[in-house]
Every structure is written in C-alpha cells, then in structure tokens.
Amino acid sequence: LRRSKTDRYSSGRGHSGMCRRTLLSGGTLLLRPFLKVTRGQLRSYLNDVSQSWIEDPSNHDEVYERIRLRNELKGDARKKSNLLKYSTVMGRMRGVISTAAARLLTDCCRLNFGQVFNLDTVKLCAAPYPVMLMSIKAVIASAGGGLYLVSDQQLKPVLDDLSCGRSKRVTLGNCVIDVAKH
C-alpha cells in the first residue's frame, strides 16, 4: 500500500477506510450506510426501482488516490481481500487508540476558563506513544477549534521540547501551546 502521508502510520489513521458513523463538529452525526454495498449492487437496485443517479466525474480521475488504488485492485481478488483485512485491523487499532486516548485525557487533562487545557505531562508521557500522540492532537483540535488533527510533522518539535523538558511557547492548530517546566 502506497501512502503519500507517512505520518498516519503511527495511529492507523488513513489506513482503515471511512467509518460507518462519524461525529462531526456541532454534534452532526454522519452516517454512511452503503459502505458495504458495491457500486454494481447499488446500480442494480436503482435500475430495479427505476431511479436515475448522477455519476461523479471524479470517480474516474486518477489525480485522486482512491481512484488509483481502485484501478490497481481491479481484477486482483487476493490483493483486494488482503487490503480489506488490513483495513479492518487498522480500523480496530484506531478505535483502541482513540478509546485509550479518551481515558488518558480523562485522567490527565483539566479544562480551565477560556479553553485552557492543563495536561499532566508525566502521565501523558508515560502513555504508549500512539495514545499520547492522539491525546495531544485531540486537545489541540479542541482548543483551536480545528476540524482536523495536526500532523505528526507539525507536532514533532513540541514533542521534542516536552521530552527534553525544555520550556517553550508555540502556536499550533490555532491555539497556543505552552510547554512549561514544573
């Protein structure tokens, strides 16, 4: 499996496909009920009920990774099966890491007035690396109001300062991170 963004490897993000249910900002729940339905099955059903559809032209444009991957898998049932198994495992791993990160933040994160999060860095740094990483990214997204998590590459300098015990104040993900000595 080729990946253009290698920072997703540590957490399994980007390797598990789309979730059937995703909670978006503002509390909107996005449901994807047709993920297990093939394009052929869906088209057959729509024809049976005389329902037309609109074909998205981006579904044939190889500028998109999903299309290149789909074309690579055509006619290779073994490769497709292996990728689906891998995706399932990575999805479970993402769930385990996310649950562990939520538990860790419950234990080591306090929200103060004005969207200020205080983190117990000793507990945070004692956690497995992928859990610590996800926890910090979640706090940054929450504090900064971001829709997406910051990348590993963006976060690395902050983690270096944290692990070395250096004091530093940086802006990342639309929030201020103050790594302070205690």
Secondary structure, DSSP 8 states (H G I E B T S, - for coil): ---S-GGGTTTTTTSS---SEEE-GGG-EEE-TTTTS-HHHHHHHHHHTT------GGGG-TTSHHHHHHHHHTT-HHHHHHHHHHHHHHHHHHHHHHHHHHHHHHHHEEEETTTEEEE-HHHHHHS-HHHHHHHHHHHHHHHHT-SS---HHHHHHHHHHHHHT--EEEEETTEEEEE---
